[in-house]
Amino acid sequence: MTAPVTLTRGARNGVERLSRDEAQALATIASRLDRRPRPSRDSATQKTRLIETIRALGCVQLDTISVVSRSHETVLWSRIGAYDPDLLRALYHPDALLTEYWAHAAAIIPIETFPHYRLTMERYREKYEGPDSWAARNTEVIARVHAAIREQGAMASRHFERPEGPRPEAWTWYGGKPARQALDHLWSRGDIMVTRRESGFQRVYDLTERVVPPELLKQRPAAAERARYFTATALRALGVATPRWVADYFRTWAQHHNTPRASRNELSALADEGLAIPIEVEGIAEPTWLDAALLPRLADLRAGRGKPTLTTLLSPFDNLVWHRGRDEALFDFHYRIEVYTPAPKRVYGYYSMPILHRGKLVGRLDPAVDRRNRLLTVRNLHLEPGVRPRESLAGAIAGALWDFAGFLGADEVLILKGEPAGFAELVSSALGQGTG
């Protein structure tokens, strides 16, 4: 049985104090990145792990970039190991346990959380259906697309024809197809929802009332209930968080579902109820809170037990590294993706993936996969300043690479270059001793 934790009072203001190592470890544990469950090929077990992980995180961000695998697939692999992606698709349809919405940009959400986004849907309608809006100028297109889905059932963008005329420019967001924009509009305002994803990562939509169970459609959470959900869920997923980090966790592209001020008020309320613990962490100037559910894990850490053991790779859109300010303040990790950076100006690579090792962000690597030749190539491998290039670390990274290669269907891993000098060779040597 875990002994009660003894917290240390900060000298300045009476707030509980955690070391940087403790805060990093608890954040890793909260994000389910401390260790993996035992591998299983059982479909029911894999599906249970997938849905439990998504529920624990609250949402998993989607992204169209697919260099090695889809971002959401990588996020889940990082936590549970290899699984069958078809089982994730089955959780959409026929299981009806997942859908998508603007949770953290476009993201997968558990179906039961749908009611908490109703206010965002209503606000979207108010903001984007004014007299001079695209919606006001295209009411016929929107009505036609809505009616088609109502009458014909679930549909995707490919079911609608592009109007005659010049081909759109390559960068045109909706591909010159008003019906596609209408689908996005109807989805954002809540009239239709994503019922499944088809090959090629294409959304398939159906009427909301045919996707969301009736008992959830009836729910209209009050403002206080909604604020509690977004704050408590974000704190649970982050483990250690400031109000800004909590507010940023659930948002559309630009708008928080909960403001930082509302998040701070709700964190204080959670603290009054014993569900959050005000803490102080070296290097973090803002008021910070700990999820009280992590107190037993903190007790274990202080007793020398339960430290994170997992070494894995993270998607650039992983929940752990969403907030760049948090990356720097908590993990001393300056992270920017370089997808949109001109090639000559890139430092770490096009799709640089953070390397997580035992609760620390120790480096990053830039991968590419050749599925035809079953080859995973690491174009660049970098350790963070101050991280010692030990053989044990090289072996752990090699293990993570073999694991990732297996998930991607590759049976060879090649490292082209890395820093510091000689470390790429150490990892390559460890790869050669592996069982890929």
ZINOR-V247959 format. One record per backbone hydrogen bond with DSSP energy under -0.5 kcal/mol. NH is the residue of the N-H (numbers start at 1). CO is the residue of the C=O. If there is no record, write none. Layout:
# ZINOR-V247959
<<NH/CO> <NH/CO>>
This chain:
# ZINOR-V247959
<<7/5> <8/17> <9/7> <10/15> <14/10> <16/278> <17/8> <18/280> <23/19> <24/20> <25/21> <26/22> <27/23> <28/24> <29/25> <30/26> <31/27> <32/29> <33/28> <46/42> <47/43> <48/44> <49/45> <50/46> <51/47> <52/48> <53/49> <54/50> <55/51> <56/52> <57/53> <58/54> <60/108> <62/106> <68/69> <71/65> <74/70> <75/71> <76/72> <77/73> <78/74> <79/75> <79/76> <80/76> <81/77> <85/83> <87/84> <88/84> <89/85> <90/86> <91/87> <91/88> <92/88> <92/89> <93/89> <95/90> <96/92> <97/91> <98/91> <99/109> <101/107> <103/101> <103/105> <104/105> <105/251> <107/101> <108/60> <109/99> <111/97> <113/110> <114/111> <116/113> <117/114> <118/115> <121/117> <122/118> <123/119> <124/120> <125/121> <126/122> <127/123> <128/124> <129/125> <133/130> <135/128> <137/133> <138/134> <138/135> <139/136> <142/138> <143/139> <144/140> <145/141> <146/142> <147/143> <148/144> <149/145> <150/146> <151/147> <152/148> <153/149> <155/205> <159/156> <160/157> <172/169> <175/172> <177/174> <178/176> <180/177> <181/177> <182/178> <183/179> <184/180> <185/181> <186/182> <187/183> <188/184> <189/185> <190/187> <191/186> <192/186> <193/206> <195/193> <195/204> <196/204> <198/202> <201/198> <202/198> <204/196> <205/155> <206/193> <208/191> <210/207> <211/207> <211/208> <212/208> <216/213> <217/213> <218/214> <219/216> <226/222> <227/223> <228/224> <229/225> <230/226> <231/227> <232/228> <233/229> <234/230> <235/231> <236/232> <237/233> <238/234> <239/235> <240/238> <241/289> <243/287> <246/242> <247/243> <248/244> <249/245> <250/246> <251/103> <251/249> <252/255> <257/250> <258/250> <263/259> <264/260> <265/261> <266/262> <267/263> <268/264> <269/265> <270/266> <271/267> <272/268> <273/269> <274/271> <275/270> <276/270> <277/290> <278/276> <279/288> <280/16> <282/18> <284/281> <285/283> <288/279> <289/241> <290/277> <291/239> <292/275> <294/291> <295/292> <298/294> <299/295> <300/296> <301/297> <302/298> <303/299> <303/300> <304/301> <305/300> <309/34> <310/34> <312/356> <314/354> <318/315> <321/318> <322/319> <324/322> <327/323> <328/324> <329/325> <330/326> <331/326> <331/327> <332/328> <333/327> <334/332> <335/333> <338/349> <341/338> <345/342> <346/342> <346/343> <352/349> <353/365> <355/363> <356/312> <356/354> <357/355> <357/360> <358/310> <359/310> <360/357> <362/355> <362/360> <363/355> <364/382> <365/353> <366/380> <367/351> <367/365> <368/377> <369/67> <370/375> <371/369> <374/370> <375/370> <376/412> <377/368> <377/375> <378/414> <379/366> <379/377> <380/366> <381/417> <382/364> <383/419> <384/362> <387/384> <388/386> <390/388> <394/390> <395/391> <396/392> <397/393> <398/394> <399/395> <400/396> <401/397> <402/398> <403/399> <404/400> <405/401> <406/402> <407/403> <408/404> <409/405> <409/406> <410/405> <411/374> <412/374> <414/376> <416/378> <416/414> <417/378> <419/381> <423/420> <424/420> <426/422> <427/423> <428/424> <429/425> <430/426> <431/427> <432/428> <433/429> <433/430> <434/431>>
